[in-house]
Amino acid sequence: MTGKISILLPTRGRPALALRFLDSVLKQSERPERAEVVIYSDEDDPQSHGLHAEGLEVRMIVVPRVSMGAYNMACFERSSGDIVVLANDDIVIKTRGWDRRLREVDQSVPDGIYLAYPNDLFKGSRVCTFPILSRRACSLLGEPFPRSYQGAFIDYHLLDIFKRLEHRGHQRLIYLEDVVFEHMHYRTGKAELDETYRKRGRFEDDPVFFALKGKRSSAARQLKEAIEGGAHGIHPEAAGELVDPAGFGPALVEYWNQIMRDGELPYGWRAFLYLWFVGRYLASKGHLRFLGKAGGAL
């Protein structure tokens, strides 16, 4: 029960929030000496370059600004833990012994193929907002956090892979309702709409999600083979074309073809994705402003 935990933390322009998060990691850990936080800070964000927490191993990466996927991959490649956690700087860990719970989960799955996630008090069980994976699972996935994603969708990307795996007969999703990583997001009224939030392209990664559909299919097949003890070499799969419908009618048809006709997905997940992407399309065109906070889920 001493597996090392690596927390990957991209941050920009929020040194106070990042320090608050580090403090919560330290205070709520039972074995802080068996955790590390790998921080990625942009070259043009000097306020974040000196982040540290006494009593906690913190590794800092300072290089040019890149995509969110590239941030996380860079942190992952510098990490050394057996368990990998994707984090944001607007999190506060509220559960004492969260690290013990993650080690218990990791030991309960001998082959290391699982996707766990904590309760963020925002989206709850619906989305793995802060994914937790073993290093072995990350290695099997090849590029677990695709660099193509500019600012979002890594959580949905991973969840989609494990939904595909579930449809292939292996349920490896683990929701940790009792482990609270509170997401202090502005949409919940727990933070201000700051510059970092404002500059994030809310809909720019929608086409990328569809383009990486083939990669998710290959990843699910790879994980299934590994679970069943068969050959599990990396299955190369080129990214597909970006899906960017020219109108609402074409969007309905394209999303139907891409999602509802995808037999590798459980029907409930297909239905959720279809309605979600239709809603996102309308929101991106300014047609769902009247929904207020409810539209924030999109």
Legacy VTK file of the C-alpha trace (Angstrom):
# vtk DataFile Version 3.0
C-alpha trace
ASCII
DATASET POLYDATA
POINTS 298 float
0.000 0.000 0.000
2.920 2.339 -0.644
2.571 2.901 -4.388
3.729 6.343 -5.417
1.108 8.784 -6.702
1.914 11.341 -9.404
-0.380 14.353 -9.756
-0.117 16.179 -13.075
-0.852 19.889 -12.690
-0.812 22.331 -15.605
-1.316 25.871 -14.294
-1.372 29.365 -15.729
-1.765 32.727 -14.022
-3.135 31.276 -10.793
-0.279 30.907 -8.286
-2.594 31.425 -5.302
-4.988 28.710 -6.484
-2.139 26.310 -7.275
-0.691 26.859 -3.778
-4.121 26.248 -2.267
-4.276 22.945 -4.143
-0.768 21.913 -3.057
-1.674 22.724 0.530
-4.758 20.485 0.309
-2.671 17.642 -1.159
-0.236 17.900 1.735
-2.800 18.268 4.520
-5.148 15.516 3.341
-2.488 12.893 2.524
-1.698 10.058 4.903
1.610 9.402 3.116
2.664 12.731 1.546
6.193 11.405 1.110
4.762 8.898 -1.406
3.215 11.578 -3.631
4.631 13.982 -6.164
3.118 16.902 -8.046
4.495 17.633 -11.511
3.657 21.213 -12.483
3.736 22.660 -15.992
4.046 26.446 -16.130
4.411 28.574 -19.257
7.584 30.591 -19.821
5.578 33.826 -19.818
3.991 33.093 -16.420
6.874 33.872 -14.013
4.567 34.126 -10.978
4.032 30.382 -11.175
7.647 29.341 -11.604
8.461 29.104 -7.887
5.509 27.022 -6.745
6.371 24.599 -3.957
5.044 23.107 -0.736
7.294 22.202 2.174
7.002 18.472 2.818
5.757 17.608 -0.680
7.804 16.634 -3.730
7.101 19.189 -6.453
8.661 19.037 -9.910
8.442 22.116 -12.098
8.456 22.211 -15.900
8.852 25.668 -17.474
8.642 25.699 -21.264
6.623 27.484 -23.993
2.843 27.453 -23.996
1.305 24.397 -25.669
-2.015 22.539 -25.728
-3.674 21.029 -22.643
-2.966 17.555 -23.962
0.700 18.427 -24.431
0.832 19.920 -20.903
-0.400 16.675 -19.419
1.810 14.476 -21.587
4.876 16.522 -20.629
3.995 16.169 -16.944
3.344 12.447 -17.368
6.706 11.900 -19.063
8.468 13.612 -16.124
6.492 11.704 -13.497
7.526 8.496 -11.730
4.434 7.333 -9.847
2.586 4.033 -10.073
-0.738 5.916 -10.019
-1.355 8.963 -12.230
-3.881 11.699 -11.424
-4.860 14.561 -13.733
-5.573 17.717 -11.767
-6.514 21.368 -12.219
-5.338 24.327 -10.182
-8.957 25.090 -9.189
-9.300 21.924 -7.051
-9.323 21.571 -3.278
-8.955 18.027 -1.897
-11.421 17.595 0.960
-10.998 13.911 1.887
-8.439 12.923 4.484
-6.681 9.736 3.340
-7.514 10.225 -0.359
-4.102 8.761 -1.182
-4.821 5.561 0.753
-8.116 5.152 -1.120
-6.334 5.493 -4.483
-3.807 2.841 -3.468
-6.640 0.545 -2.379
-8.258 0.927 -5.795
-4.970 0.315 -7.564
-4.324 -2.876 -5.576
-7.875 -4.108 -6.188
-7.207 -4.294 -9.946
-4.146 -6.560 -10.360
-3.701 -5.920 -14.098
-3.815 -2.143 -13.559
-6.432 -1.518 -16.232
-8.985 0.865 -14.754
-10.219 4.437 -14.935
-11.094 5.829 -11.511
-12.273 9.312 -10.673
-13.199 11.287 -7.553
-16.340 13.203 -6.650
-15.803 16.782 -7.852
-19.083 18.073 -6.311
-19.957 19.441 -9.767
-20.416 16.740 -12.380
-20.184 13.828 -9.955
-20.439 10.351 -11.447
-21.400 11.612 -14.927
-17.891 12.569 -16.044
-14.377 11.596 -14.944
-13.370 15.244 -14.543
-10.111 14.301 -12.796
-9.053 10.916 -14.226
-6.987 8.437 -12.210
-5.059 5.738 -14.088
-2.290 3.279 -13.343
1.004 3.813 -15.097
0.484 0.500 -16.865
-2.836 1.659 -18.295
-1.192 4.875 -19.460
1.566 2.880 -21.159
-0.960 0.611 -22.885
-2.804 3.653 -24.205
0.392 5.018 -25.747
-0.676 8.666 -25.666
-3.184 8.672 -22.791
-3.696 12.443 -22.953
-3.728 13.309 -26.664
-1.778 16.416 -27.550
-4.454 17.371 -30.101
-6.783 18.572 -27.350
-6.261 22.288 -26.847
-8.103 22.839 -23.585
-10.776 20.234 -22.910
-12.184 16.750 -23.639
-9.380 14.642 -22.168
-11.835 13.416 -19.522
-14.498 12.565 -22.125
-11.873 10.956 -24.351
-10.783 8.577 -21.579
-14.353 7.914 -20.460
-15.304 7.026 -24.035
-12.458 4.509 -24.232
-13.571 2.788 -21.055
-17.229 2.853 -22.164
-16.087 1.017 -25.292
-14.162 -1.421 -23.110
-17.288 -1.928 -20.986
-19.286 -2.692 -24.135
-16.636 -5.307 -24.975
-17.333 -7.068 -21.678
-14.955 -5.447 -19.173
-16.340 -2.905 -16.698
-13.294 -1.026 -15.389
-14.812 2.359 -14.449
-14.552 3.186 -10.734
-16.328 6.232 -9.312
-15.004 7.218 -5.880
-17.965 9.060 -4.415
-16.317 9.200 -0.995
-13.143 10.870 -2.320
-13.861 14.567 -2.797
-11.736 16.714 -5.095
-13.911 19.819 -4.976
-13.907 21.640 -8.304
-13.969 25.326 -7.395
-15.234 26.294 -10.843
-16.797 29.627 -11.703
-19.896 27.891 -13.084
-20.641 26.617 -9.584
-20.274 30.097 -8.120
-17.103 29.099 -6.252
-14.703 31.299 -8.247
-14.517 34.390 -10.395
-14.497 34.217 -14.191
-10.798 35.023 -14.483
-8.544 35.501 -17.499
-7.561 31.827 -17.642
-11.207 30.770 -17.910
-11.996 33.508 -20.459
-9.215 32.565 -22.842
-10.117 28.886 -22.965
-11.868 27.970 -26.207
-15.046 26.317 -24.975
-15.938 24.573 -28.237
-12.646 24.321 -30.151
-12.058 20.687 -29.202
-15.450 19.347 -30.347
-14.168 18.490 -33.860
-11.023 16.925 -32.384
-13.085 14.502 -30.282
-14.666 13.102 -33.447
-11.348 13.012 -35.279
-9.887 10.775 -32.546
-12.767 8.285 -32.592
-10.641 5.649 -34.355
-7.878 6.053 -31.781
-10.357 5.462 -28.975
-11.620 2.341 -30.717
-8.056 1.019 -31.049
-7.319 1.888 -27.423
-10.339 -0.070 -26.186
-9.291 -3.053 -28.269
-5.784 -2.773 -26.864
-7.021 -2.770 -23.276
-9.328 -5.726 -23.915
-6.457 -7.777 -25.327
-4.293 -6.913 -22.322
-7.022 -7.923 -19.854
-7.567 -11.228 -21.625
-3.874 -11.987 -21.754
-3.496 -11.823 -25.509
-1.060 -9.878 -27.667
-1.240 -6.210 -26.870
1.080 -4.311 -29.133
0.223 -0.709 -29.915
-2.491 -0.528 -32.575
-1.647 2.472 -34.785
-4.672 4.433 -35.894
-4.490 7.694 -37.815
-6.683 10.568 -36.714
-9.816 10.980 -38.794
-11.242 14.131 -40.299
-12.460 16.998 -38.157
-16.249 17.068 -37.841
-17.447 20.675 -38.072
-21.029 20.803 -39.427
-22.049 23.816 -41.509
-25.574 24.077 -40.085
-28.007 22.630 -37.556
-29.502 20.118 -39.995
-26.103 18.789 -41.092
-25.068 18.672 -37.417
-28.007 16.428 -36.522
-27.155 14.058 -39.385
-23.397 14.045 -38.812
-23.684 13.488 -35.065
-26.204 10.708 -35.658
-23.830 8.958 -38.050
-20.796 9.479 -35.824
-22.419 8.587 -32.503
-25.759 6.770 -32.743
-24.505 4.389 -35.427
-21.346 3.535 -33.483
-22.014 -0.045 -32.381
-18.910 -0.115 -30.172
-20.592 2.125 -27.607
-23.263 1.271 -25.014
-26.597 2.687 -26.152
-27.014 4.902 -23.083
-23.622 6.521 -23.688
-24.481 7.017 -27.351
-27.729 8.766 -26.441
-25.970 10.976 -23.916
-23.233 11.989 -26.378
-25.687 12.683 -29.172
-27.884 14.996 -27.112
-24.838 16.594 -25.514
-23.174 17.427 -28.817
-26.416 18.756 -30.284
-26.703 21.014 -27.246
-23.090 22.091 -27.572
-23.613 22.911 -31.247
-26.569 25.160 -30.389
-24.650 26.756 -27.528
-21.676 27.443 -29.797
-24.006 29.373 -32.129
-25.446 31.378 -29.251
-28.847 29.669 -29.244
-28.773 28.397 -25.660
-27.886 31.538 -23.732
-31.286 31.514 -22.073
-30.329 28.348 -20.188
-27.971 30.297 -17.939
-26.137 28.061 -15.503
-27.888 24.972 -16.816
-26.131 25.547 -20.125
-22.828 25.460 -18.290
-22.995 21.671 -18.308
-22.493 21.855 -22.049
LINES 1 299
298 0 1 2 3 4 5 6 7 8 9 10 11 12 13 14 15 16 17 18 19 20 21 22 23 24 25 26 27 28 29 30 31 32 33 34 35 36 37 38 39 40 41 42 43 44 45 46 47 48 49 50 51 52 53 54 55 56 57 58 59 60 61 62 63 64 65 66 67 68 69 70 71 72 73 74 75 76 77 78 79 80 81 82 83 84 85 86 87 88 89 90 91 92 93 94 95 96 97 98 99 100 101 102 103 104 105 106 107 108 109 110 111 112 113 114 115 116 117 118 119 120 121 122 123 124 125 126 127 128 129 130 131 132 133 134 135 136 137 138 139 140 141 142 143 144 145 146 147 148 149 150 151 152 153 154 155 156 157 158 159 160 161 162 163 164 165 166 167 168 169 170 171 172 173 174 175 176 177 178 179 180 181 182 183 184 185 186 187 188 189 190 191 192 193 194 195 196 197 198 199 200 201 202 203 204 205 206 207 208 209 210 211 212 213 214 215 216 217 218 219 220 221 222 223 224 225 226 227 228 229 230 231 232 233 234 235 236 237 238 239 240 241 242 243 244 245 246 247 248 249 250 251 252 253 254 255 256 257 258 259 260 261 262 263 264 265 266 267 268 269 270 271 272 273 274 275 276 277 278 279 280 281 282 283 284 285 286 287 288 289 290 291 292 293 294 295 296 297
